[in-house]
Amino acid sequence: TQTKWLIEDIFQRMGFQVEYPFEIDSTDNNFTFVNMPQSHPARSSWDTFFTDAGDVPIVHTSSMQNRILKGSKPPIYAVVPGRCFRNESTDSRHEHTFTQFEGIVVDKGIRFTDMIGVLKTFFSEYFERDVEVMVTPDMFPFVEPGGMISVRWEGQSEAIKKITKGTGWLEIMGCGMIHPNVL
């Protein structure tokens, strides 16, 4: 809880509004409205159980994108912290229940590099030191272009080597510009 509050505080100081997700939401908000149609392969591994109404526990905080985009007029600067639930095998890098933060920005003149700058600023503030970030291309159906953010993680312990796959880079999060189909 303290970590969640700290993260919310950092983003609020950067001008973001905090929006809280529904923990159980429609399959449309979880999948369809974030560019994951019925035939998308991620649906079969993420939609683990349903309520009688056909809703599912949220698999990502992206489930709030449709609600925020429909309920707000630009400029939009929001961060969504929430617990997510997936059909995941647990290991040092994966968990079936986890907390995720989603950032949503819709404004004129926003570029991919602006997003990277915001994330670098956030991680430097959070870790209380200048943080080196690396962006690698990645694909998520709700962003275009998409990437993965990793931070340089110092140390040579076996635990650090395991979570960084021996590279010294800790994969932190996926990122990208909101896909035009989602907008």
C-alpha positions as CSV (number, residue, x, y, z in Angstrom):
1,T,0.0,0.0,0.0
2,Q,2.8,2.4,0.8
3,T,4.5,1.7,-2.5
4,K,1.2,2.2,-4.4
5,W,0.7,5.6,-2.6
6,L,4.3,6.6,-3.4
7,I,3.8,5.8,-7.1
8,E,0.5,7.7,-7.2
9,D,2.1,10.6,-5.5
10,I,5.0,10.8,-8.0
11,F,2.6,10.7,-10.9
12,Q,0.2,13.3,-9.3
13,R,3.2,15.7,-8.9
14,M,3.8,15.2,-12.6
15,G,0.2,16.3,-13.3
16,F,-1.6,12.9,-13.6
17,Q,-5.0,12.2,-12.2
18,V,-5.4,8.8,-10.4
19,E,-8.3,6.6,-11.7
20,Y,-9.1,3.4,-10.0
21,P,-10.3,0.4,-12.0
22,F,-13.1,-2.1,-11.5
23,E,-11.6,-5.4,-10.3
24,I,-14.2,-7.3,-12.3
25,D,-15.2,-5.8,-15.6
26,S,-16.7,-6.8,-18.9
27,T,-14.9,-8.8,-21.6
28,D,-15.4,-5.8,-23.8
29,N,-13.4,-3.5,-21.6
30,N,-10.8,-6.2,-20.9
31,F,-10.4,-7.3,-24.5
32,T,-12.6,-6.0,-27.3
33,F,-12.2,-2.2,-26.7
34,V,-8.4,-2.6,-26.3
35,N,-8.0,-4.2,-29.8
36,M,-8.1,-7.8,-28.7
37,P,-11.0,-9.4,-30.7
38,Q,-12.6,-12.7,-29.8
39,S,-10.0,-14.6,-31.9
40,H,-6.9,-13.0,-30.3
41,P,-4.7,-15.7,-28.7
42,A,-4.1,-13.8,-25.4
43,R,-7.8,-14.0,-24.6
44,S,-7.6,-17.8,-24.1
45,S,-4.8,-17.6,-21.6
46,W,-6.0,-14.5,-19.7
47,D,-9.8,-15.0,-19.4
48,T,-9.6,-17.6,-16.6
49,F,-13.1,-17.5,-15.1
50,F,-16.3,-15.7,-15.6
51,T,-19.1,-14.4,-13.4
52,D,-22.7,-15.4,-14.1
53,A,-23.0,-12.0,-15.9
54,G,-20.1,-13.0,-18.2
55,D,-17.6,-10.5,-16.7
56,V,-14.0,-11.4,-15.8
57,P,-11.4,-10.2,-13.2
58,I,-9.3,-7.6,-14.9
59,V,-6.3,-9.0,-16.7
60,H,-4.7,-5.5,-17.0
61,T,-5.5,-2.0,-16.0
62,S,-5.9,-1.3,-19.8
63,S,-9.5,-2.3,-19.1
64,M,-10.0,1.3,-17.9
65,Q,-8.9,2.9,-21.2
66,N,-12.4,2.8,-22.8
67,R,-14.0,4.2,-19.7
68,I,-11.5,7.0,-19.3
69,L,-11.4,7.9,-23.1
70,K,-15.3,8.0,-23.2
71,G,-15.7,9.9,-19.9
72,S,-13.0,12.6,-20.5
73,K,-12.1,15.2,-23.0
74,P,-8.5,15.8,-23.9
75,P,-6.1,16.7,-22.5
76,I,-6.1,13.5,-20.5
77,Y,-3.3,12.7,-18.1
78,A,-4.3,9.7,-15.9
79,V,-2.6,6.8,-14.1
80,V,-4.6,3.7,-13.2
81,P,-3.3,1.5,-10.3
82,G,-5.0,-1.8,-9.9
83,R,-4.8,-5.5,-9.0
84,C,-4.7,-7.7,-12.1
85,F,-5.5,-11.4,-12.4
86,R,-4.0,-13.8,-15.0
87,N,-3.7,-17.5,-15.7
88,E,0.1,-17.3,-15.2
89,S,2.6,-19.9,-14.0
90,T,4.5,-18.3,-11.2
91,D,8.2,-17.8,-11.2
92,S,10.7,-15.0,-10.3
93,R,9.2,-12.8,-13.1
94,H,5.5,-13.8,-13.2
95,E,2.6,-14.0,-10.8
96,H,-1.1,-14.8,-11.3
97,T,-2.1,-11.8,-9.2
98,F,-0.2,-8.5,-9.3
99,T,-0.5,-4.8,-9.1
100,Q,-0.1,-2.8,-12.4
101,F,0.0,0.9,-13.1
102,E,-1.3,2.1,-16.5
103,G,-0.6,5.6,-17.8
104,I,-3.0,7.2,-20.3
105,V,-2.1,10.5,-22.0
106,V,-4.1,12.1,-24.8
107,D,-3.0,15.6,-25.8
108,K,-1.8,17.5,-28.8
109,G,1.8,17.0,-29.8
110,I,2.5,14.0,-27.6
111,R,5.3,11.8,-28.9
112,F,6.8,8.4,-28.0
113,T,9.9,10.3,-26.7
114,D,7.6,12.2,-24.3
115,M,6.4,8.9,-22.8
116,I,10.0,7.7,-22.4
117,G,10.9,11.0,-20.6
118,V,8.0,10.7,-18.2
119,L,8.9,7.1,-17.4
120,K,12.6,7.9,-16.9
121,T,11.6,10.8,-14.6
122,F,9.3,8.5,-12.7
123,F,11.9,5.7,-12.2
124,S,14.6,8.2,-11.2
125,E,12.2,9.7,-8.6
126,Y,11.1,6.3,-7.4
127,F,14.6,4.8,-7.0
128,E,15.9,8.1,-5.7
129,R,18.8,8.2,-8.2
130,D,19.3,8.8,-11.9
131,V,18.1,5.7,-13.7
132,E,19.3,4.5,-17.0
133,V,16.5,3.1,-19.1
134,M,16.4,1.0,-22.2
135,V,13.5,0.7,-24.7
136,T,13.2,-2.4,-26.9
137,P,10.4,-3.0,-29.4
138,D,7.5,-5.1,-28.3
139,M,4.0,-5.8,-29.4
140,F,0.8,-5.2,-27.4
141,P,-2.5,-5.0,-29.3
142,F,-3.6,-1.8,-27.6
143,V,-0.5,0.3,-28.4
144,E,1.4,1.3,-31.6
145,P,4.3,1.6,-31.5
146,G,4.9,-0.6,-28.6
147,G,8.0,-1.2,-26.4
148,M,9.4,-2.7,-23.3
149,I,11.1,-0.5,-20.7
150,S,14.0,-2.0,-18.7
151,V,16.2,-0.3,-16.1
152,R,19.9,-0.9,-15.5
153,W,20.0,-3.0,-12.3
154,E,23.4,-3.0,-10.6
155,G,24.7,-6.0,-8.6
156,Q,26.0,-9.4,-9.2
157,S,24.0,-11.6,-6.8
158,E,22.5,-14.8,-8.1
159,A,19.0,-13.3,-7.5
160,I,19.8,-10.2,-9.6
161,K,21.3,-12.4,-12.3
162,K,18.1,-14.5,-12.3
163,I,15.6,-11.7,-12.6
164,T,17.7,-9.8,-15.2
165,K,18.4,-13.0,-17.2
166,G,22.1,-12.2,-16.6
167,T,21.9,-9.0,-18.7
168,G,22.0,-6.4,-15.9
169,W,18.7,-5.0,-17.3
170,L,15.5,-5.5,-15.3
171,E,12.4,-5.6,-17.5
172,I,9.9,-3.3,-15.8
173,M,7.0,-2.7,-18.1
174,G,5.4,-2.7,-21.5
175,C,4.6,0.7,-23.0
176,G,3.5,2.4,-26.1
177,M,1.3,5.0,-27.7
178,I,-2.5,4.3,-27.6
179,H,-3.4,2.3,-30.7
180,P,-5.6,4.2,-33.2
181,N,-8.2,1.4,-33.0
182,V,-8.4,2.0,-29.2
183,L,-8.6,5.8,-29.6
